[in-house]
Amino acid sequence: MSTSNLATVTSPEHFKTLLSEDLNRVSCLNFWAPWAEPCQAFNKQIEEESKKFPKVLFLNIEAEELSDISESFDIEAVPSFLLLRGHTLLARHSGSDISLLQSLLSQHSGSTSSSSAATGGLATSKAQPQAPPSEPKQRTEEEIVARCHELMNKHKVVLFMKGNPTSPKCGFSRQTVGLLREQGVEFAWFDIFSDEDVRQTLKKVNDWPTFPQIIVRGELIGGLDILREMIESGEFQEVLNGEDEEDVAEEK
C-alpha cells in the first residue's frame, strides 16, 4: 500500500520531476538495496512515516540501480536517508535510525508525528543524567599509519570493507565477500566505518581511493574489479600460492 506522498523513483528524470514539483516542500530520500536485509524493514517504516507526515515527499531510491543519483549525493552505504527542502540539504544519515528520522522530520517539516506529539517532538529518557564521556586521545598520523599496517598484516588475506561479511553495507563489498567465499579463501575483515582515521589513511597508504580493498600478505592487490579479473585469469590463485611454494622450495 502506498500514499500520495510516497513514490518509488524510476529514473534520474523522474527524480528531478518529483523533486521540482514544489521547491518549498521537504523531501525524504530513502536509498536502499534489495539485497540488504535492514532495508526491507526500513522501507516499511518509511511507508508508515509517509502517513504520519503527509506534507513531506518520501522517495524510495534503489541505490545501485540508480547509481547516478546515489553518486550525486555521495551515498556509500544502504540504508541511508537524506532530507531536502527543494534542492537544499537539511540532514543526512547512514543507517536505519527511525527515531532520528522522526525527530528530523518533526524539526524540518513544521509538524509532529502522532508518536512524538505528546512530547513536543522531543525524545525522553528515564535514565539519570551522566557526565559526558572524556574525549578520546587524538592519535598521531604515525600511529594511524602503524595501525593500518598492523591490520593489513593480521592475516594472509585481509578485506577492508563497508560493514561485515554477514551484513555488508555496499554492493561492492557484498560481491567481494561472495567471490572470496566462492574461491574458498579464508580471510580476515575490517569494517572501515568503525574507524574513520583508518578509513582515510588507508586511501593514502595504499594509494587507492575506494573500498573494498583486498590485501594479500600485507600488500594491496586492488578492489572488486581487479579481484574478479585476477580470479578469471588464474593470477589470484598464483598470488595466494606463490610465496608458500617459494618457502617450501627454500626449506628443501
N, C-alpha and C positions, 0 to 999 in steps of 0.2 A: 504493500500500500504506500502511496506517495502523496505528498501535499503539494499545493500550487507553488510553494516557495522552495521546493526541493527538486533538483534536477540532476541528471547524470550527463556530464559533458561528453560529447561525441567527437569533437574536433576543436582545434585552436580557433577556427572561425566561429563555431558555436559558442565557445567560451567567451570570446570578445563580444559577441552579440548579447549574451545574457548579462555580462558584467556592465555593459554600456546602457542598458535599458533605464537605469536610474543611478546616476553617479553620486547621489546623496545616501543611497542605501548601503547598509552594512552587509557584507557578504562573508560567508564562512566557506573556505576551500578545504575540502577533505581529500587528501591524497592517500590512495590505498592501492593494494595489490591483491589479486585473488589467491596467491599462494601464502600470504601472511595471515596466520590464524588470528592475531589480535585485531586485524582489520575487520573481520567478519562481525565480531561483537561491537566494534566501534561504529561500524556503518549502521547498525540497528539503533545505537544510541543517538547517532546523528539524526536519524529519522524521527526519533522521539523529540529531540530538541527543536526540530523544524516545526513541530506542532506547538511547542511552548513559546517559540519566538517567531510569530507569523510575519513580522516586519523584516526579518533577516532572510537573505537569499542563501540557501545551502546548496553547494555544488560538489558532487562526488566526482573525483578525477582519478582515473586509473593511471597511476604514476608512470609505469613503463610503456603502456600503450600510447600515452600522450606525453612522450618524453620532452617535446618542445616546451610544453607548459611547465613541466617539472623542472627542467633546467633553467627556465626563466626565473623561477622562484628559489633556485638552489636547493631543491629537495634532495636529501641524501638518504632518507630512511622513511619507511612506512610502518604504521600510520603517522602522518604529520598533518597539522591543520594551520591555516592562516586566517586572520580576519582582515578584511579590507573595507575601506569606505571609498567607493568609487575605485580608483586605482591607487589609493594611498594605503600603505601597510600600517595596520594598527597593532597587530600582535602575531606571533608565530610560536609553534611548539612542536617538537618532535616527540611523538608518543601518543598514548590514548588516555590522557588525563581528563576525564569528563567533568570533574569538579572544577578544574581550571577553565575549561571551555565555558561552562555555565557562568562562572564568575566574569570572564571576559565578555561574554555575550550580554550579561546584565549591565556591565560597565559601559560598553560602547553602543549598545542598541537603544539605551534610554528606557528599557523595560526590564522587568524581572520575570523569571520563570516561576511557575507555581511552586516549585520545590524550594526556591530561595526567597520568595516574597515575605515569608514570616520573619525572616531575619534581615530584611532590607538588602538582600544580595550578599551578605557577609557570612562567611563560614564561622561556626562557633565550635569551641572545644572545651571539654570538662577538665582537660589536663592543666596542672599547675604551671604557671609561668616559670621558665628556667632561664638562667644566664645564657647569653649567646655563646656558641662554641668558639674557642680560640681559633684564630686564623692559622691555617696550615703553613708550615715553614716553606718559604719560597725556595725552589730548587735552582741551582745554577745551571747554565747551559751545559757545562761539562758533566754534571750529574745526570742530566736528562739524556745526553748522548750515551753515557755509560749504561744507563738503564735500557736504552734501545738495543745496544749491542748485547746486553745480558739476555734480553728477551729473544733476540734473534738466534742466540746460541743455546737456548734452553733444550732444543730437540733437533734431531736431524732435519725434520721438515716443520716449519712454523708458518701458520697462516694468520696474518693480521687482517681482520675482517670487521664488518659492521654487524654487531650482535654476536651471537654464538651459533655453533652448528645446529643446535636444536631449534633456535629461533633467530635466523638471520634477518637483518633489517634492511637489506637491499638485494635485488635480484642477482647482481654480480657475485655477491658473497654466497648466496644460495647455490648458484651454479658451480662456483669453485669448490664448495664443500662436496657437491654431488660428483664432480669429476675426480676429486681425490679419493672419495669412497669407492667409486667405480674401479679405480686403479688399485684398490686395496692398500692405499698408503696410510700408514699411521702418522698422525700429525698433531702437533700442539697448536693452540689457537689463542689469540688475544683480541679482545673487543676494544677497538680503538676509541669507541665512545666512552670508555671507562677512564681514560686518561688523555686529556686534551694536549698536554705537553708532549707526550709520546706520539700522539697522532700527528702533530705539526712537525716535530723534529724528525720523525721517520721519513717524511717527504724530502727533507734536506739530506739526511744521512744516505738514503738510497737513490737520491735524485729521481724520485718517482712521485708524481703529484696526486695519484689517486689510490683508492683501495677497492678491492683487496690487494695485498702484496704477498707473494709466496716466496718464502726463504728456504733455501736448502744449504745446510752446513754453514749457516751464518751469512750467506750471500743471497742477494735478491736475484731471482730469475725472471720476475715480471708479474703481470697481472693475469686476469682471466684469459684474454685473447692469446697471450704468449703461451700460457699453460696449455691451452687447447691445441695450439699449433705443435708444441713440443710433444704432446701425447700422440697426436696423429702421425708425426714423423718418427716416433720411437726415441727421440732425443731425451725426453724426460726420464724414461727408464734408465737410459745410459748415464744420465747425470746422477740419478739415485744410486746406481750400482758402481759407478766409476771408481770412486775413492775406496770403496770397500774392496774391490778387486785389486787395486793397487796395494792396499795394506796386506792382503793375502800373499801377493807376489813378493813383497818385501820380507815377510815372515819366512817364506821358503828360502 
